[in-house]
Amino acid sequence: MNIFDELTNNFSRLPGIGKKSAVRMVNWLLKQDSSYVSRFAHNLGQLQEKIKPCPVCGAWTEIEPCSICSNSLRNKNQICVVEEAQDVFTIEAHGEYKGQYHVLGGLIKPLEGIGPAQLSIMPLLNRLKEINSEKQEIEVIIATNPTVEGDSTALYINKVISELNLTPAPKVTRLATGIPVGGDLEYIDKRTLSLSFRGRSEL
């Protein structure tokens, strides 16, 4: 197998990229300036070395903690819980939300052997207890995708938060309807996402 075929196979493994698209991408790179291709390869090679999960929220970052967690202007008593790190970028791109985040790293999927222990739920509870130590009101916005697994995970998180018996009790909300059932946050338009945040309801 030559380098062209290897690169084609590499690109075809990317989400949403088929064999034909991968071939077009490799052909396009062959036509570009060599300095661009070198920079591209260099950046790709450093990706996993430079970008790590934030030790606080779990979002991708080059600095620790990330720019959101270290921003004193963000509402630290409001935490938006998302499934994956890319959901943070999706929500931030719309500029509607001004609180903090917490990345679960997936959803509860018993059939795939993914339970609460495999997700970043305990760190979330520890964050809530730390905020609550100052007896401040907390809102947890659960922004998992509106799927069976997303809803089940949201209900589980609501349950374990209530079992903490914090005073005052955290307010747990879920993004309102407007996001289509079975949809994915990554593909939601700005208007729909904004209405979902404004119309969120308490679990």
C-alpha positions as CSV (number, residue, x, y, z in Angstrom):
1,M,0.0,0.0,0.0
2,N,1.4,3.4,-1.0
3,I,1.3,6.7,0.9
4,F,-1.7,7.9,-1.2
5,D,-3.8,4.8,-0.2
6,E,-2.7,5.1,3.4
7,L,-3.7,8.7,3.7
8,T,-7.0,8.0,1.9
9,N,-7.7,5.3,4.5
10,N,-6.7,7.6,7.3
11,F,-9.0,10.4,6.2
12,S,-11.9,7.9,5.5
13,R,-11.9,7.0,9.2
14,L,-12.8,10.6,10.1
15,P,-16.5,11.2,11.1
16,G,-18.6,12.0,8.0
17,I,-15.8,11.3,5.5
18,G,-16.3,8.5,3.0
19,K,-13.9,6.9,0.6
20,K,-14.6,9.4,-2.2
21,S,-14.3,12.4,0.0
22,A,-11.0,11.0,1.4
23,V,-9.6,10.7,-2.1
24,R,-10.6,14.3,-2.9
25,M,-8.9,15.5,0.2
26,V,-5.6,13.7,-0.5
27,N,-5.7,15.0,-4.1
28,W,-6.3,18.5,-2.8
29,L,-3.3,18.3,-0.5
30,L,-1.1,17.2,-3.3
31,K,-1.9,20.4,-5.1
32,Q,-1.1,22.7,-2.2
33,D,2.1,24.6,-1.3
34,S,4.6,22.3,0.4
35,S,4.9,24.7,3.3
36,Y,1.2,24.4,4.0
37,V,1.3,20.6,3.9
38,S,4.3,20.7,6.3
39,R,2.5,23.0,8.8
40,F,-0.6,20.8,8.5
41,A,1.4,17.6,9.3
42,H,3.2,19.4,12.1
43,N,0.0,20.6,13.7
44,L,-1.6,17.2,13.4
45,G,1.4,15.6,15.0
46,Q,1.3,17.9,18.0
47,L,-2.5,17.7,18.4
48,Q,-2.7,15.1,21.2
49,E,0.5,16.4,22.8
50,K,-0.7,20.0,23.1
51,I,-4.4,19.6,23.6
52,K,-5.6,18.0,26.8
53,P,-8.9,17.8,28.8
54,C,-9.2,20.7,31.3
55,P,-8.6,19.2,34.8
56,V,-11.7,21.1,36.1
57,C,-14.4,20.9,33.4
58,G,-13.0,18.4,30.9
59,A,-13.1,20.6,27.8
60,W,-10.2,20.5,25.4
61,T,-7.5,23.1,26.2
62,E,-3.9,24.0,25.9
63,I,-3.8,25.7,29.3
64,E,-4.8,24.5,32.7
65,P,-7.4,25.3,33.7
66,C,-9.1,26.3,30.5
67,S,-9.9,29.8,29.6
68,I,-13.6,29.3,30.6
69,C,-12.8,27.9,34.1
70,S,-10.2,30.6,34.7
71,N,-12.5,33.5,33.6
72,S,-13.6,35.4,36.7
73,L,-16.5,36.9,34.7
74,R,-18.2,33.6,34.2
75,N,-21.0,32.5,36.6
76,K,-19.3,29.8,38.7
77,N,-22.6,28.8,40.3
78,Q,-24.1,27.7,37.0
79,I,-22.8,24.5,35.5
80,C,-23.8,23.2,32.1
81,V,-23.4,19.4,31.9
82,V,-22.6,18.1,28.3
83,E,-21.8,14.8,26.8
84,E,-18.6,15.5,25.0
85,A,-15.9,18.2,24.9
86,Q,-17.0,19.4,21.4
87,D,-20.4,20.3,22.8
88,V,-18.7,23.1,24.8
89,F,-17.4,24.6,21.6
90,T,-20.9,24.3,20.0
91,I,-22.6,26.2,22.9
92,E,-19.8,28.8,23.2
93,A,-20.0,29.6,19.5
94,H,-23.5,31.0,20.0
95,G,-22.5,33.3,22.9
96,E,-25.8,32.7,24.8
97,Y,-24.4,30.9,27.9
98,K,-22.2,32.6,30.5
99,G,-21.7,29.9,33.1
100,Q,-19.3,27.0,33.6
101,Y,-19.2,23.6,32.0
102,H,-18.8,20.0,33.0
103,V,-18.0,17.3,30.4
104,L,-19.3,13.8,31.2
105,G,-17.2,12.0,28.5
106,G,-20.2,10.0,27.2
107,L,-23.6,8.8,28.3
108,I,-24.8,5.9,30.4
109,K,-25.2,2.9,28.0
110,P,-25.6,-0.4,29.9
111,L,-25.7,-2.5,26.7
112,E,-22.2,-1.1,25.8
113,G,-20.9,-1.6,29.3
114,I,-20.8,2.2,30.1
115,G,-22.1,3.0,33.5
116,P,-21.9,6.0,35.9
117,A,-18.4,4.9,37.0
118,Q,-17.1,5.3,33.5
119,L,-18.3,8.9,33.2
120,S,-17.1,12.1,35.0
121,I,-20.1,12.2,37.4
122,M,-18.2,12.0,40.7
123,P,-16.0,15.0,39.8
124,L,-19.3,16.9,39.1
125,L,-20.7,16.0,42.5
126,N,-17.4,17.1,44.1
127,R,-17.6,20.5,42.3
128,L,-21.1,21.0,43.6
129,K,-20.1,20.2,47.1
130,E,-17.2,22.6,46.9
131,I,-19.5,25.4,45.6
132,N,-22.1,24.5,48.3
133,S,-19.5,24.8,51.1
134,E,-20.0,28.6,50.7
135,K,-23.8,28.0,50.9
136,Q,-24.4,29.5,47.5
137,E,-27.3,28.7,45.2
138,I,-26.3,26.4,42.3
139,E,-28.0,25.6,38.9
140,V,-27.0,22.5,37.0
141,I,-28.2,22.7,33.4
142,I,-28.2,19.2,31.8
143,A,-27.5,19.6,28.1
144,T,-27.2,16.0,27.1
145,N,-28.7,15.1,23.7
146,P,-32.5,14.4,23.7
147,T,-32.1,10.6,23.1
148,V,-33.0,7.7,25.3
149,E,-29.5,7.5,26.7
150,G,-29.3,11.3,27.1
151,D,-32.6,11.4,29.0
152,S,-31.6,8.4,31.2
153,T,-28.3,10.0,32.0
154,A,-30.0,13.3,32.9
155,L,-32.4,11.5,35.2
156,Y,-29.5,9.7,36.9
157,I,-27.6,12.9,37.4
158,N,-30.7,14.6,38.9
159,K,-31.1,11.6,41.3
160,V,-27.5,11.6,42.6
161,I,-27.5,15.4,43.0
162,S,-30.6,15.2,45.1
163,E,-29.0,12.5,47.2
164,L,-26.2,14.9,48.2
165,N,-28.7,16.7,50.4
166,L,-27.0,20.0,49.9
167,T,-28.5,23.2,51.4
168,P,-29.7,25.1,49.5
169,A,-30.6,22.3,47.1
170,P,-29.1,22.8,43.6
171,K,-31.7,23.6,40.9
172,V,-31.4,21.0,38.2
173,T,-32.7,22.0,34.8
174,R,-32.8,20.4,31.3
175,L,-32.6,22.1,28.0
176,A,-36.2,22.8,26.7
177,T,-37.8,21.3,23.7
178,G,-36.7,22.9,20.5
179,I,-33.8,20.5,20.0
180,P,-35.3,17.7,17.9
181,V,-35.6,14.3,19.6
182,G,-32.7,12.1,18.4
183,G,-30.8,15.3,17.4
184,D,-27.2,16.2,18.1
185,L,-26.0,19.5,19.6
186,E,-23.2,19.8,17.1
187,Y,-25.8,20.4,14.3
188,I,-28.3,22.6,16.1
189,D,-28.8,26.1,14.7
190,K,-28.3,29.2,16.8
191,R,-32.0,30.1,17.1
192,T,-33.0,26.7,18.3
193,L,-30.2,26.5,20.8
194,S,-31.0,29.9,22.2
195,L,-34.7,29.1,22.7
196,S,-33.7,25.8,24.3
197,F,-31.6,27.6,26.9
198,R,-34.2,30.2,27.6
199,G,-37.0,27.7,28.0
200,R,-35.2,25.1,30.1
201,S,-37.3,23.4,32.8
202,E,-36.5,22.0,36.2
203,L,-36.4,18.2,36.5
